[in-house]
Amino acid sequence: MVAKTLKEAVTQYRGLQPKFKSLGQTLNQILSELVSLPEYEPAPIVSSRAKTVASFAGKIARKKYDDPCTAMTDLCGARVVAHTMDQVTAVCSFIRDHFEILEDQDVSTRSGPTNFSYRSHHFTVAFRPHSKRTKIFSSLMFNVDIPDTALELEGLCRAEIQVRTFGAHAWAELNHDLTYKSDAATPAQWEREMGAVAASLELVDAAFSRICHGLEEYAHGFTYKSNAAGLAELAPLQQLFLYVNGIELARESPEAKTARAAATDKVETDGYVITLDKNTFVVALRIAKLSNALGEWDQTIKYLSFFRRMIFRHHPTFLCELGIALCGKNAATHTDFNTGLGFLEEAVYTPGQRDIHLRLSLIAALKKKRDVKAAVQLQIAFETSPSDPAVLYEYLQWLVSSKAPLRADEPKVGELEEGADKELKAELQKLKVQGFAQKKEAFDAIIKSLLPTIQAAIQRCGDQISAGVNFPLTHIRRHYFNVIIGRLEHQEEDIAMLLAFCFETRDRAIITTSNDVLVELEKYAVETAQAEPTAFYLQSTLDGASHNPAPDVLSAYLRFLILSKVIRLDALPPKAATTKKEEVANLDPIITPLGPSIKAAIEKCTAIIEAKEELDYVYLRRCFLRVLIGDDAFEEDYKALVGLRKTETIGFLRELLETLEKLAIKKSALDLNIKKVLAALKSN
């Protein structure tokens, strides 16, 4: 082949450049669509270009090519500059999955493991045959039309895509202008300086990645919202959905109404015509997440169903939230439940997806269906993120129920029936004892091997509590972990927080969850666990056998037990027998065994008051405890509270006594004491 002259090569490229510009614009649109997806926030920066004629000529002058237009692979180029290495990995995966790869090179490996210099991923790509045939670049989340001008390049229709971090980009830009295009050799001193800068920037990228990974659990976390607060937050989002890209139905022209009948990207809802696009999709996801947290399944289904015919239906968050709603609303035998389960499975197995919370949602649905695949998914989740508190909490419950021996199965040694087969029975009894001991020893060894993981999860729970996320579930999980390994640390704090929360919110689901997991644990012979089948495993936390509890913990415990009784009393049928109501409302089973603990707590309150610390809440607790045991000195406390003029504390005491009043037998000493305090508080 005869080499082309500089003039011939430049003339050829000048004629092709508009087509390369068209190809570059198409690549820019594809990559911009990609990084605008919610999971890429904050969005990487995308740029593209066709090589200028001057740059083309300059490269020919530096390097010898027989046919420059055929030999050069960077006549059209695009670049993605990402914030983190995770974003770099995600973009590279997308490129490999959706383009024909002509070259795939991690340029950072060129310099070897001990040298620091240019870091970037370089791809030479072309459109796949299907894209060329249909003139559409298609992915799960978006489609982009490919113009004829780009396809007219035929064998030259290829481009270079570079993907790197901001740190690597800063170094590359400076190095490219100062050294790569320079005719002079770079002095060793400045080569070393550039290498030092490259090393520092690589450390910065690694640090950013660690920070992002560490903050992920807070990004996925939530803070409890009462139903009223959650609905108040939901209303503005629903309005935003209407306004962000909608028009009032009454203002729609007849022509637009006719066109809408055939359109797939427009829906009518709440008196508006909404254009379904990326903006409305993002708002719909926010509505869905909040609605699912509130158990408002129909709201999630309503807003996400608008997009079930759109390309957004493949987005993993869309699939997960809609799957959660369908599985939450319907029984496990319902067809819609299976549809939701399918959405969750599709979300989990979306290429490149690594959000552990998606898999936990799938596990919850499989458990509801009693599907054995739940254990398989749980094992995968545990192997992926063993110290994640949500994962470990589920894993330990499964481990206990599947591996730990039941206490009821423990053989009783030494009592055998008389008879001719006494020796045989003794031998069988011995085998049972050995088998039970071996199973118990094996399970205890598993828990012992998991001790570092459990301790790491406890630390992560503490971090989440400090950040104010995942309340109150984090307290439940940390408490369970400490019970499993027999530690008393944090238990008083977790119990007090949970019981105060339950009393204030009357959230039955939290009360039930907290109680059930610990009662379930008591069924099994777990060596380290110290759970007891009490209302909330609190009796053993009241400073153990000393029965000398902290006043705030004892008050929280009593409030919880009282609230539990009120809930059961409210749940009785309206025509329930009086004797049944009195049985449920009877406080003697609570007050009598805790009498010494209550008196000890009152003494502690007195000591704190004498030291003049936290007067208002200490008076409140002492008043409450004295009323319970009929100590007439309670008058001193409510009078002191009134004198302090602490409106919030007085209101809390009033609410507390009004709840207690529902259980007090009319005209009893307790009832009269409550009425006396309430009357005094009302008059002041």
N, C-alpha and C positions, 0 to 999 in steps of 0.2 A: 504493500500500500504506500502510495506517495504521500509524504507528509504535507499537510496544508501550510501555506504561508500564513504569517500573522494577519495579513490583510484579508485573506480568504476566510480564516477562522473567525475574525471579528465581524466580517460581513455576515457570515452565517448566523452567528449568535445574535447580532442586532435584529435579524428577522425573526428569531425564535423568542427573544426576550419577552414580548407581550404575552406569549403563551405561558412562559414560566411565571410571569407575574400573576396570571390567572390561576395557575396551580398553587402558587404561594397564598393567594387570597382564600382559596378553598381549604388549604391546610390550616390556615389561621382560623377560619370559621369552625372547622372540626374540633381543633384543640381548644378554642374558646368555649364552645358548647360543653366540652368535657369538664374543664376546670370551673365552670359556673355551677356545676352540680353541688348540692348542699354539703356533701361529704368532703369537698375540697376546700372548704372555708378555713382560713382566709385563702382566697383564690390565687393560684400562681399567675405569673405574667406571661402572656403569649405574644410572640412577635414573629413576623415572617418577611422574607424578601426574595426577590430575584437578583442574582448577582449583577452589579452594574457593568456596563461595557468597559469602563476604565479598569475595574477590578479584574474582569475577565482577561483583558489584555495584559495587565500587570502580572497575573499568575502565569500566563503563557511565557512571558519574558523570563520569569524566574525558573520555570520548569519546562521541560521539553515534552510536547505531546504530538503524536502523529495526527490525531483527530480530537482536538480539545473538547468539542461538544459531546462526543461519545465517551471520552475518558473521564471527564470531570463529573463527579456525582453531587456536587454542591451548587449547581447552577440555580437551583431553587432550594431554599432552606427555611426551616422554622425552628423556633427555640421556645422551650418552656422553662422558665426560671421559677423554681419552687421554694417554699419556705422551709420544708423539712425533707429529710431523706425518705420518710414514709410517702410523701407526695411524689417524690422522684420514682419510687418503686411502683406506685399505683399508675402513674402516667406511662412508665415503661411497659407495664403489664398490658395496659390498654393498647399501646402501639403494636405489641407482639400479637395480641388477639385479633386485631382488626385490619392490619395491613399485610401485604406481602413483604417479607423482610429479605432484603438483598444483602444487608450487612448489619450486624449487631455487635457493637464493641464498647466495652467499658474502658474508656481511654485512661482512667486512673491506674490501670494495671500495667501500662506501658513502662512506667518508671521503676517498677519493682517495689517490694514491700518496705524497703528502708529509705526510699526517696519520696519527697513530697513536692508535687508540682500540679500540673493540670488535672482536674477531676471533672469528668462529664461522661454521659452516655451518648454515643453517636449511633444513629440508625440511618441506613439508606433504605428507603421504602418505595413501594409502588402500590397502586390500587389493586385490589384483588380482581380476578376476572369477572366475578359477579357484579362488582361495583362498576366496572367498565361497561358491562353489557346493559345494566339497568340505568346507568348514569346517576346512581344514588349511592352515597356512602351511608350504610345503615349500621346502627348499634342498638343495644337494648334500650337506650335512653333517648336517642335522638337520631334524626336523619338529616343529611346535607346533600343538596343537589350538586353534581359535578358538571361544570360547564363544558361545552364542546371544545372551547379553545384550549382547555387543559388536556383533554383527551387527544387532540390533534398532534400532540407531541409523540404519540405512539411509543416507540422504543425508548425515547428520551423522557417519557413521563415518569420521572422518579425524582426524589428529593431527599435531602438530608434533614433529619430532625435531631436536635441536641436537647438533652434534658439534664439540668443540673440545679444545684441550690444557689441561693443568693450569694453565699460566701464564695463558692466556686466560681460563680459568674463574675464577681468583682475582681478576683485574681486573674481570671482568663482575659477579661477585657483589658486590664492594665498590661499584662504580659504580652498580649497579642500586638498591641500598639507599640510597645517599647522594644520588644525583642524579636517577635516573629517576623515582622515586616521590615526589620532593620537589616542593612547590609553589614553592619559592624558586629563583631563578636562581642557578646556580653561578658564583661569582666567577672572573674570568679567571685569577687566580693559581693557583687549585686546578684549573681546567681544564688549564692548562699542566702542573701537577704530574702529573695523571692521564695526560696524553699522554706525559710522560717515562717514567712507569712502564710504560705500554703498549709504548713503544719498547724499553725494557730487556727486558721479558718476551718480546718478539718475537725479540730477539737471543738470549735464553736458549733459546727453542724451536729456533732455527736451530743453535745450538751443540750441543744434545742430538741433533739429527738428524745432524750431522756426526760426532759421537762414535759414534752407533749404526752409521752406515755404515762408519766406520773399524774398528769392533770386529767387524763381521759376518764378516770372513774368519777371525778367531780363533774365533768361535762355530762356524763350519763346519769348523774345522781339527781335526786329530787328532794324537795322539802314538802312535808305533809301539808295538805290544804284541806280544811273542812269543806264539806259539800257547798256551803253557802259562799265561802271565799273562792273556791274553784269555779263555781258557776258565774260569779261576778267577774272573774278573769276571762272566762270563756266568751261572754257576751261581746266585748270589743273585738275579739278575733273574728267572730261570726260577722260582725259589721264590716270589718276590714276585708273579708272575703268578698263581700258584695261590692265594695267600693273600689278595690284595687284594680279591677279590670271588668267592671260591669256597667250596665246602663239600665235605667228603670224601664220596665216592660211597657209602660204607657208611652214612653218616648221613642220606642222602636218604630222605624218606618215600615210600611207594608213590604217594600222590596227586601229589607233586611230580614223580615220575618219569613218571607218566602225562601230566601237563601239559607236561613238557619235550619230549615226542615231537612236539608241535605248535608248540613255541616256536622262534623263529629267533634268539633272543638268548642261548641257552644251549648249551654244548658240553661234552663229556666228554673229559678228557685227563689222563693220569698219575694216575688214581685220584681225580680231583676233578671236580666239576661247576662250570663257570665261567659266571658271568653276564657277558655281553659288554656293556660300557658304556664311557664315556669314560675311566674310570680304567684298565681293563684294556687299552684301546686304546693309551694313552700308554706303558704298560709294554711292550706288544708292539712298539711302534716302537723303543724303546730296545734291546730284544733284537735286533731286525732290523738296526739300524745296526751294532751290535757284531759280530753274526754275519757280516754282509757284509764288514766290515773284516778278519775272520779267514778269509774264504772258506768259511764254514760255511753254504752255500746252503740246505741242507735245513732248518736251524733257522729261517731267515727264512721260508721257504715254509710251514713248519708253523704258526708263530704268526700270521702275517698271513693265512693262508688261513681262519682262524676267522672273519675279518671280511669275507669276500668277498661275503656276502649281506647285510651290514649297510650302513647309510648311510655309514659311515666309509670305505667302499671308494672314495669319490671324493676323499679327502684326498690332496693332491699328494705328501706325504712317504710315505704308504702306497703309492701307485702307484709312486713312484720306487724305494723299497727292495725291493718285491716284483718290480718289473721288473728291477732289478740282479741279484737272486738267480736269476730264471728265465733271464736271458741269460747269467749267469756259469756256471750249472750245465750248460746244454745247448748242443749244437752249433748253428751258425747255421741249419742246415737243419731243425732240430727244430720241431715245432708249438709247444711250450712257449716256445721262444725267440721266436717271432713274437708270442705272447701277451704276453711280457715287454716286447718292443719296443713293442707297442701301449700298455701301461701307461705306459712312459716318455714316449711321445708325448703321451698324455692329461695326464700330470703337467706337462709343459713348457707345454702350451697351456691349462692351467687359468686362467680369468680372474683377472687381478690378480697372477699368479705372476711373480716376477722373480728367483728364486734361480738364479744362473748355474750352480751345481753340479748342478742337475737337468739342464740342457742338456748339460753335460759328460758326465753318465752316459748320455744318449741318444747322444751322439757316439761314446762308447766302444762301445756296442752296434752302431751303424751301421758302425763301422770293422771290427768283428768279422765283420759280414755282408758286408763289402766293398761297401756301398751308397753310391752317389754322393751321396746326400743328406747324408752325413757332412760333406762340404765345405760345403754350404749352411748346415747348422747351425753349423759352426765359424765361418763368416763372420759369422753373426748373433751368436754368442757374443763374437767379437772386437770387433764394432761396439758391443756392449753394455758390455763391460768389457775394454778392450784391454790394460791393464797388470796385470790379474790374472795372477799367475805361472802358474797351472794352465792358463788359457786361452791365454796367449801361448806357452807351451811347446808345446802341441798345434798352435797356429797356425803357429809357425815351422817345425815339422817338416813340416807339410803344404806350407808355402810352399817350402821347400827341395826337397821331392820333386816338386812340380808345376811350379816356375818355374825352378829352378837347372839349368844345363847339366851333364851328366855329364862327369867328367874323361876317361872313356874315349872320349867323342865328340870330344875336342879334336883338330882336324886337325894332322897332322905336316907342317911346312913344309919345302920344299926337296928332297924325295925323290920323283921322278917316274920312271915307267918310260920307257924309250926306245921310240920308235915314231912312226908317221906322225901320230897324233892327240895328240902331246905338247903342242901349243899349246892344244888343247881341254881336255886334262886339267889343264893349268896354270890355265886360266880357271876350271874347275870347282873346283879346289883353292882358288883365290883367293876364290870365292864362299862356300865352306865356312868358310874362316877368318873372313871378314867376318860371316857368319851367326852363328858361334859367339861371336865377339867382341861382337856386338850383343846376343845373348841374355844373355851374362855381364854386360855393362855395365848392361842393364836390371835384372837381378836385384840387382846391387850397389847400384843406385840405390834399389831398394825397401828393402834393409836399411838404407841410409843414412837414408832417410826415417823408418824405424822406430826410429832410434837413441834419441830421447827416450823413446819408449814402453818400449824394452828397459831403459834406465837406470832408469826408474820401477819396472819389474818387479823389477830387481835390488835396489832399495831396499826394496820390499815383501818380498822374500825375506829380506833382512836383518832386517826387523821381525819376520817370522814366526819366524826362527831365535832371535831374542832372547826371543820369547814362548814358545818351546819347542813350537810347533805344526807339524804337517805334516812332522815329521822321519821319515825322511831324504829324502823327495822334494824338499823345498825346496833341499837341498844339490845334488841332481842338476840341478834347474831352473836354479839360479843359475850352476852350473858351465857348463851348456849355453849360457846367455845370454852369459856372458863369452867362451866359445869363439867364438860367432857374431860378436861384435864385436871379437875379437882382444885382449881385456884379460886381464892376468894377475892382476889384483886378486882376492883371496879364493880363487883356485884351489887354492893349497896347503892352506888351511884346509878347503875342501870335500872335496878328495881325501883328506886325512888322516882327516876325520870319517867319510867314506863307507867307506873301507877298514877303519878300526877297527870300524865298525858291521858290515860284512860278515864280518869275522873273528869277531866276538863272537857274532853271531846265525846265521851260516851261511845267511843268507837268499838263496837262489838267485835269486829273482825280482828282488831289488834289484841283485844282481851283473849279471844278464842285462840288465835295463833300462838300467843305467848304461853298460854296454859297448856294447850294440846301437845306441843312439841316436848315439853318437859314431863308431862304425865306419860307420854309415849316412851320417853327415855327410861322411865322408872320400870317398865316392863322387862327390860333387858339387864343381864348381869354384866354391867360395865364396871370394871375395877375402879377406875378413877372418878367416875361420875358420882355426884352427891345429890342428885335430884330427888325430890320427895313429892309424892302425889298430893300436894296441897293446892289451894286455889291458884297460887302462882309461884310456888317454890320460894316462899318468903319466910316461913317459920324458921328455917335453918339459917337465914341471913340476918336475923335480928340479934346479931352479936353472938351467935352460936348458943351453947348450953348456958351461958351466963344470964340469959334473958335480961340483958342490960342494953336495950337498943337505943340508937340515936332517935331523938324525938321526931325529926323530919321523916325518917324512914318508917317509924311506927305509925305516924299519922297518915302517911301515904298508903301503907298497908291496910289500915283500918278503913280509909276512904274507899279503897278498891273493894274490900269485902262488902262494905255497905252498898256501894254502887252495884255490885253483882247481885245482891239481894233485891235491890230496887228493880233492876232489869228483869229478874225472874218474876217478881211480883207483878210488874206491868204486863208480862207476857201471859199471865193467867187469864183464862176465859172470864168474861164479865160476870157470869153466873157461878163462878167457882165457890165452893163451900167456904164459910167463914173460918172453919177449923184449918182448911188448907192454906188460906191466906195468912193465918196466925203462925202456922208452921213455917212458911217461907220467910215471914217477917221476923221471926224470933231471933233476937240478938244474943241470947245467953250463950249459944255455942261459940260465939266470937269473943264476947267480953270475959267470960269466966276463965278460960285457959290463959288468956293474955293479961289477967288482973295484975300479977306481979310485974310484968313488963310495962304496963301502963303506969303503975305507981313509980317505977324506976325512971320512966321518961318524964313524969311530972317533976320529980326531984331534979333531973338534969335541967329542965326548963327553969326551975327556980334558981339554980346556980347560975345559969346564963343571964337571967334577969338581974340578979344581984351584981353581976359583972357589967351590967348595962350594955349588952351586945344584942343587936337585932331585935329590939324590944317588940315591935309590932307583930311580927310573925311568931315569935316565941309566946307572946300573950295569946295569940290566936290558937296555937297548938295546945297550950296548957288548958285554955278554956274548953276546947273541944274534948280533950281527954278527961277533964274533970266532970263534964256533963255526962259522958258515957258511964262513968263509975259512980255517979251520984254524989260527988264531992261538992258540998255547998260552997266551997271557996271559989267556985267558978265566977261568982258575982264580982270578985276582985279583978278578974281578968277582963271581962267585957267592959267594966267601968274604966279600966286603964286604957283599953282600946279606944273607947269613946273620947277619953281625955287627950289621947295622942292625935285624934282627928285624922287618922289614916283611912281615907274614904275607900281606897281599893281593898285594904285588908278587912275592913268592916263588911264590905260587900261580899268578900269571899267567905267570911264566917257566916253571914246570913244565908248564902247559897248552900253552904255545907250543912247547916242546921235544918234548912228546909228540906234537903234531901233526906236527912236522918229522920225527920218528922214523919215521913211516909211509913217508916218501920215501927215507930213508937206506938205502943198500945195506948189507946185513949185513956186519959185520966191516970196513967201510970206516973211514977216519979220522973222517969225520963221524959215523958211527954210534957209534964208540967214544967220541968227545968228548961226544955227547949222553948216552950211558949214564953217563959219568963224572959229568957235572953232575947228572943226575937222581938218581944214587945218593947224591951228596953232599947234595942238597937233602932227600932222604928221610931220611937219617940225622940231619939236624938238625931 
